[in-house]
């Protein structure tokens, strides 16, 4: 859903607005509200964050965040899962993790929701890659497929159950097949 303010907002003005649920994103001068996550989306998002962090967090190589606002390159987006290399996680003046992330994720993961624009979501992944992200995933729960976007390469489609999904080098120990990913949808 696109919200058209009476006069166009700058990125700085957008960032001063109160947060909304679901989150608003600032893309090409427009405020676009993300769809409310539903069951399939939520379970995939939660399991991905848990599985990525189980591999990356103990070794302090990366950290996965659900619904983290990332502001960079003239946009402010909220990927479904944003993975940051440990050394790139911003720190505040007390040495704690910062609240504001003015940087691209190293790995951006988007999960299509019903009636969500695949073009808009793909645009966010491409924006991340253009500004330094190492990897992008677009997960389509209805099609049981994952489009994998390596930087500066053609995307690859994965939909066979036994296929191992490529991951960025920083979480190379993560082994996940298409079947395992979509197996999380079964009760």
Order of alpha helices (4+ residues) and beta strands (2+ residues): beta-alpha-beta-beta-alpha-beta-beta-beta-alpha-beta-beta-beta-alpha
